[in-house]
């Protein structure tokens, strides 16, 4: 950050255990036991039916995929292990629970409970996995990655039968089960097919635990930024090759993604033919839009650090400019955007996990110079109350929901994202819509 955090303003990011919950939400039959007080339950309600209308975290039967142990300030000082064991046992008895994960809030972590021992004692024929409790040392992206690491280390992956051309994607950030993410998973599969590859498993994609286990059939693991360590663990365990990639966000980002994967797997000719065809289709759909909708437009982005470089490229491709980016992740998470296989950000006005007062000040400065479009999440709209055009994007998205498959990654996703930007810029009403639940 360019200036120190001051006062009591909250950083513009999300807690570690929210990332854990988002990951569990993206595995259809995984269940999470959070050792914490009853107020922990509201974390699930911030996802289910609010950000994610397709979520299955909660159930009218009471058999929620997210359970808490109900510790209190009084019971934490006593031997409450029996309560934790009881919750684990009841969750493990649910027929739809194919894996049980446990983590804790700091007030319970200090008690030193051996969750691994309790899982071994209470679960008989299904995996019980402990997600490291690092709520005081990490943010939401760290929690998501740690959950992938735990699954990668703990799932039984015996019996793999890899075939030539079989690949798995590890490190996709599925923050909800709605159509943009279903579309992204489908688009990742389409990009692989364009190179003659078969995508056998995507971590995470809303699949079941058995769907995750299909990673054992992969000859190559495609590592995405939200799960670098998990991808390396899986590559080692299933004896697969490993290719580290950025996200295919924007036309340039997708072109680079396809070309790099083709080069890594000896499919350069297929890659170039696929790129030529896809860019030709995209150009035909965008050529009349660019001069009227995007040329010289000024854009501000607030969101996931791993999307920021693609957002800058996506703007520059159509003659717009990304004036500033406020990244809702810690510096170490943003830095991984430039690891092997990545494209280092080349920007001057990016702020990593800024506090809200800084964002307001920067926004006021930018607004005086003119901003045409804000791409950000619901919290950004609530904080800034912008008068310009807005595209609600990322976690949380309370007003914008996607019922049909509409990717934002890949060639198809780039055109679709341009469509969202174009329609917002053309709208006579430049105030963000009212948010549900308020």
C-alpha positions in Angstrom: 0.0 0.0 0.0 1.1 3.5 -0.7 0.2 4.9 2.7 -0.3 3.4 6.2 -3.6 2.2 7.6 -5.0 4.8 10.0 -7.8 5.0 12.5 -10.2 2.2 13.0 -11.3 1.7 9.3 -11.8 -1.9 8.2 -9.6 -3.3 5.5 -11.5 -4.0 2.3 -11.2 -7.8 2.4 -12.9 -10.8 4.0 -12.0 -13.2 6.8 -10.2 -16.5 6.5 -13.1 -18.7 7.4 -15.3 -17.1 4.8 -12.9 -18.5 2.2 -13.2 -21.9 3.9 -17.0 -21.7 3.7 -16.9 -20.6 0.1 -14.8 -23.7 -0.7 -17.1 -26.1 1.1 -20.1 -24.5 -0.6 -18.4 -25.5 -3.9 -18.2 -29.2 -3.1 -21.7 -30.6 -3.2 -21.4 -33.3 -0.5 -18.7 -31.9 1.8 -19.7 -30.8 5.3 -18.0 -28.3 7.5 -17.9 -28.3 11.3 -16.7 -25.0 12.7 -15.7 -25.0 16.3 -17.1 -21.7 17.3 -20.0 -19.9 18.9 -23.6 -19.8 17.6 -23.0 -16.5 15.8 -20.8 -18.5 13.4 -24.0 -19.7 11.7 -24.6 -16.3 10.2 -21.5 -16.7 8.1 -23.3 -19.4 6.2 -26.3 -17.1 5.8 -24.1 -14.5 4.1 -23.6 -17.0 1.3 -26.7 -19.2 1.1 -29.7 -17.4 -0.4 -27.9 -14.0 -0.4 -24.8 -14.1 -2.5 -25.5 -17.6 -3.9 -29.1 -18.5 -4.8 -27.8 -22.0 -5.9 -26.1 -22.7 -2.6 -26.9 -26.0 -0.7 -25.0 -25.0 2.5 -28.3 -24.7 4.4 -31.3 -26.9 4.4 -34.9 -26.7 5.6 -34.4 -30.1 7.1 -31.8 -28.7 9.5 -29.2 -31.0 8.1 -27.0 -28.1 7.0 -23.7 -28.7 5.3 -22.3 -26.1 7.8 -22.5 -26.8 11.5 -21.1 -25.0 14.5 -20.2 -26.4 18.0 -21.9 -23.7 20.0 -19.0 -22.9 22.3 -19.5 -19.9 24.7 -17.2 -17.7 26.8 -18.1 -20.0 29.7 -17.7 -23.4 28.1 -14.4 -22.6 26.4 -12.8 -22.7 29.8 -14.2 -26.1 30.5 -13.8 -29.5 28.9 -16.2 -29.1 26.0 -14.6 -31.9 23.8 -17.7 -34.0 24.2 -19.8 -31.4 22.5 -17.4 -31.2 19.5 -17.4 -35.0 19.3 -21.2 -35.0 19.3 -21.4 -32.5 16.4 -18.8 -34.4 14.4 -20.6 -37.7 15.0 -24.0 -36.4 14.0 -22.7 -34.8 10.8 -20.8 -38.0 10.0 -24.0 -40.0 10.3 -25.7 -38.0 7.6 -25.9 -40.2 4.4 -25.2 -37.3 2.0 -22.0 -36.3 3.9 -19.1 -37.8 1.9 -16.4 -35.8 3.6 -16.4 -34.0 6.9 -14.0 -31.0 7.4 -13.3 -29.3 10.7 -11.8 -25.9 11.5 -12.0 -23.4 14.3 -12.3 -19.8 15.3 -9.3 -18.3 17.3 -11.2 -18.5 20.6 -11.5 -22.2 20.2 -8.1 -22.8 18.5 -6.3 -21.7 21.7 -8.0 -24.6 23.5 -5.8 -27.0 21.6 -8.4 -29.6 20.7 -7.0 -32.5 18.7 -9.6 -32.4 15.9 -7.9 -35.1 14.0 -8.2 -37.6 16.9 -11.9 -36.7 17.3 -12.5 -37.3 13.5 -10.8 -40.6 13.6 -12.8 -41.7 16.6 -16.2 -40.6 15.3 -16.0 -41.2 11.5 -15.9 -44.8 10.4 -16.1 -45.0 6.6 -15.7 -41.5 5.2 -12.8 -39.0 5.2 -12.5 -36.6 8.1 -10.1 -33.6 7.4 -8.8 -30.8 9.5 -8.5 -27.4 7.7 -5.7 -25.4 9.4 -7.1 -22.7 11.7 -5.2 -19.6 10.5 -7.9 -16.9 10.9 -5.5 -14.5 12.6 -2.8 -14.9 9.9 -4.7 -15.1 6.7 -7.6 -13.7 4.6 -10.4 -15.3 2.6 -8.2 -16.3 -0.3 -5.9 -18.1 2.1 -8.8 -19.9 3.7 -10.0 -21.1 0.3 -6.5 -22.2 -0.7 -6.0 -24.0 2.6 -9.3 -26.0 2.1 -8.1 -27.1 -1.3 -4.7 -28.1 0.3 -6.5 -30.1 2.9 -8.6 -32.0 0.3 -5.6 -32.5 -1.9 -3.7 -34.1 1.0 -6.5 -36.1 2.5 -8.7 -37.6 -0.2 -8.1 -41.2 -1.3 -6.8 -41.0 -4.9 -5.9 -44.6 -5.4 -6.8 -46.4 -8.7 -5.9 -43.7 -11.2 -6.0 -44.7 -14.9 -4.5 -41.7 -16.8 -4.9 -41.5 -20.5 -3.1 -39.3 -23.0 -4.7 -35.9 -23.1 -6.5 -36.1 -19.8 -6.0 -33.0 -17.7 -7.4 -31.5 -14.4 -7.8 -27.9 -13.4 -6.9 -27.1 -9.8 -7.3 -23.7 -8.2 -10.5 -22.4 -9.8 -12.2 -20.0 -7.4 -15.9 -20.9 -7.4 -17.5 -18.4 -5.0 -21.0 -19.5 -5.8 -22.9 -22.1 -7.8 -24.7 -19.8 -10.1 -24.5 -19.5 -13.9 -21.3 -17.5 -14.3 -19.3 -20.2 -12.5 -21.1 -23.1 -14.2 -20.3 -21.3 -17.5 -16.7 -20.8 -16.5 -16.2 -24.5 -15.8 -17.8 -25.3 -19.1 -15.6 -22.8 -20.9 -12.4 -24.2 -19.3 -13.5 -27.6 -20.6 -14.1 -26.0 -24.1 -10.6 -24.4 -24.1 -9.1 -27.8 -23.3 -11.1 -29.5 -26.0 -9.9 -26.9 -28.5 -6.4 -28.4 -27.9 -7.6 -32.0 -28.1 -7.5 -32.4 -24.3 -10.1 -33.9 -22.0 -10.9 -32.1 -18.7 -11.5 -34.9 -16.1 -11.8 -32.8 -12.9 -12.0 -29.2 -11.9 -11.1 -28.1 -8.3 -13.5 -26.5 -7.4 -16.6 -26.7 -9.6 -19.6 -27.6 -7.5 -18.9 -31.3 -8.1 -19.1 -34.0 -5.5 -16.2 -35.5 -3.6 -16.2 -38.4 -6.1 -15.8 -35.7 -8.9 -12.8 -34.3 -7.1 -11.3 -37.8 -6.9 -11.3 -38.0 -10.7 -8.2 -35.9 -10.6 -6.4 -39.2 -10.2 -6.9 -39.9 -13.9 -5.1 -36.7 -15.0 -1.9 -36.8 -16.9 -1.4 -33.1 -16.4 -2.5 -30.7 -13.6 -3.3 -27.2 -14.8 -2.6 -25.0 -11.8 -4.6 -21.8 -11.3 -3.8 -19.0 -8.9 -6.3 -19.8 -6.1 -4.8 -23.3 -5.5 -1.1 -23.3 -6.4 -0.1 -25.5 -3.5 -3.0 -27.9 -3.9 -2.1 -28.4 -7.5 1.5 -29.2 -6.7 0.3 -31.7 -4.0 -2.0 -33.4 -6.4 0.6 -33.5 -9.2 3.0 -35.2 -6.8 0.4 -37.7 -5.5 -1.0 -38.8 -8.9 2.4 -38.5 -10.6 1.1 -36.0 -13.2 2.8 -33.1 -14.9 2.2 -29.6 -13.6 1.6 -26.4 -15.6 1.1 -23.1 -13.7 -1.2 -20.7 -15.5 -2.9 -17.4 -14.9 -6.7 -17.1 -15.3 -7.9 -16.9 -18.9 -9.7 -13.6 -18.3 -10.1 -11.3 -21.3 -9.2 -12.0 -24.9 -5.4 -11.4 -24.4 -5.4 -13.4 -21.2 -7.2 -16.3 -22.9 -5.0 -16.2 -25.9 -1.9 -16.4 -23.7 -3.5 -19.2 -21.7 -4.2 -21.3 -24.7 -0.8 -20.7 -26.3 1.1 -21.5 -23.1 -0.9 -24.7 -22.5 -0.4 -25.8 -26.1 3.3 -25.2 -25.8 3.6 -27.0 -22.5 1.8 -30.1 -23.9 3.2 -30.2 -27.4 0.1 -28.9 -29.1 1.2 -25.6 -30.6 -0.4 -26.1 -33.9 -3.8 -26.9 -32.4 -3.4 -23.9 -30.1 -2.8 -21.4 -32.9 -5.6 -22.8 -35.0 -8.0 -22.5 -32.1 -6.9 -19.0 -31.2 -7.3 -17.8 -34.8 -10.8 -19.2 -35.0 -11.9 -17.8 -31.6 -10.4 -14.3 -32.0 -12.1 -14.1 -35.4 -15.5 -14.9 -33.9 -14.9 -12.4 -31.0 -13.8 -9.6 -33.3 -16.8 -10.0 -35.5 -19.1 -9.5 -32.5 -17.2 -6.5 -31.0 -16.0 -4.4 -34.0 -19.0 -2.1 -34.1 -19.3 -1.9 -30.3 -15.8 -0.7 -29.5 -15.9 2.8 -30.9 -19.3 3.6 -29.6 -19.2 2.0 -26.1 -15.6 1.7 -24.9 -13.2 4.1 -26.6 -11.6 6.4 -24.0 -13.8 5.1 -21.1 -12.3 5.2 -17.6 -12.8 2.1 -15.4 -12.1 1.4 -11.7 -12.0 -2.2 -10.4 -12.5 -3.5 -6.9 -12.1 -7.2 -6.4 -10.0 -10.4 -6.5 -6.3 -9.7 -7.1 -6.0 -12.6 -9.5 -8.5 -10.9 -11.9 -6.9 -7.4 -11.8 -4.3 -7.9 -14.6 -6.9 -9.5 -16.9 -9.2 -6.5 -16.1 -6.5 -4.1 -17.1 -5.9 -5.9 -20.4 -9.6 -6.3 -21.0 -10.0 -2.5 -20.9 -7.0 -1.7 -23.0 -8.1 -4.1 -25.7 -11.1 -1.9 -26.5 -9.5 1.5 -26.0 -10.6 2.0 -22.4 -8.3 2.4 -19.4 -8.2 0.9 -15.9 -7.6 4.0 -13.8 -7.3 2.2 -10.5 -7.7 -1.2 -8.9 -8.4 -2.0 -5.2 -7.6 -5.6 -4.5 -9.6 -7.5 -1.8 -6.7 -9.9 -1.0 -3.5 -9.8 1.0 -0.2 -8.8 -0.6 1.1 -12.4 -0.7 -2.1 -13.5 -2.5 -1.7 -10.7 -5.0 2.0 -11.5 -5.5 1.2 -15.0 -6.6 -0.4 -13.4 -9.7 3.1 -13.1 -11.0 4.5 -16.5 -10.3 5.8 -18.9 -12.9 3.4 -18.8 -15.8 1.9 -15.5 -14.7 2.0 -12.0 -16.2 3.3 -9.4 -13.7 0.9 -6.5 -13.2 2.3 -3.3 -14.7 0.3 -0.6 -13.0 0.8 2.5 -10.8 -2.5 2.9 -9.1 -3.3 -0.5 -7.5 -4.0 -0.8 -3.8 -3.8 -4.2 -2.1 -6.3 -4.8 0.7 -6.8 -1.1 1.3 -8.8 0.2 4.3 -12.1 1.8 3.6 -11.0 5.4 4.3 -8.3 5.1 1.7 -10.7 3.7 -0.9 -13.1 6.6 -0.3 -10.3 9.2 -0.6 -9.0 7.6 -3.8 -12.5 7.3 -5.2 -13.2 11.0 -4.6 -10.0 11.9 -6.4 -10.8 9.6 -9.3 -14.4 10.9 -9.5 -13.2 14.5 -9.8 -11.2 13.4 -12.9 -14.1 11.4 -14.2 -15.0 7.7 -13.9 -17.2 6.0 -16.5 -17.6 2.5 -15.0 -17.0 0.9 -11.6 -16.6 -2.9 -11.7 -16.9 -4.2 -8.1 -18.8 -6.1 -5.5 -21.8 -5.1 -3.4 -19.6 -3.8 -0.6 -17.9 -1.4 -3.0 -21.3 0.0 -4.1 -22.4 0.3 -0.5 -19.2 2.1 0.5 -18.8 4.5 -2.4 -22.4 5.0 -3.6 -21.1 5.8 -7.1 -23.0 7.9 -9.6 -21.4 6.2 -12.6 -22.2 3.0 -14.5 -21.7 -0.1 -12.4 -21.1 -3.8 -13.0 -21.6 -5.9 -9.9 -18.9 -8.6 -10.0 -17.3 -11.0 -7.5 -18.0 -11.8 -3.9 -20.4 -10.6 -2.6 -22.9 -10.0 -5.4 -26.2 -9.4 -3.7 -28.2 -7.8 -6.5 -26.8 -9.5 -9.6 -27.6 -13.2 -10.0 -27.1 -15.5 -12.9 -29.6 -18.2 -13.7 -28.3 -19.4 -17.1 -24.7 -20.3 -17.9 -22.9 -17.0 -18.6 -19.1 -17.3 -18.3 -16.7 -14.5 -17.8 -13.5 -16.5 -18.5 -12.3 -17.7 -21.8 -13.1 -16.3 -25.3 -16.8 -16.6 -24.7 -16.5 -15.1 -21.3 -14.6 -12.1 -22.6 -17.4 -11.3 -25.1 -20.0 -11.8 -22.3 -18.2 -9.5 -19.9 -17.9 -6.8 -22.6 -21.6 -7.2 -23.0 -22.2 -6.5 -19.3 -20.0 -3.4 -19.5 -21.6 -2.2 -22.6 -25.1 -2.5 -21.3 -24.2 -0.8 -18.0 -22.5 2.1 -19.8 -25.6 2.5 -22.1 -28.1 2.6 -19.2 -29.6 6.0 -18.4 -29.7 4.9 -14.7 -26.1 5.0 -13.4 -26.9 4.2 -9.8 -26.4 0.6 -8.6 -29.6 -1.3 -7.9 -30.9 -1.6 -4.3 -29.4 -4.6 -2.5 -31.5 -7.5 -1.3 -32.0 -8.1 2.4 -31.5 -4.6 3.6 
